């Protein structure tokens, strides 16, 4: 896309967003207190094994960018 179209798309998104924020700003009971966080926040689950779809995706990326390297995999 050219810059002019991207600029129009961004304005089309930002203007309604700002209108919604302005309309709803007085309806909040209280702002979130970032200094006080409950102890019941779950810890993130981190996996170190690779999902098969990622392996396939990475093989395809390698094939697109370096077909000679893909022949050796």
Helices and strands as residue ranges (DSSP letters): H 3-24, G 25-27, H 52-65, H 67-71
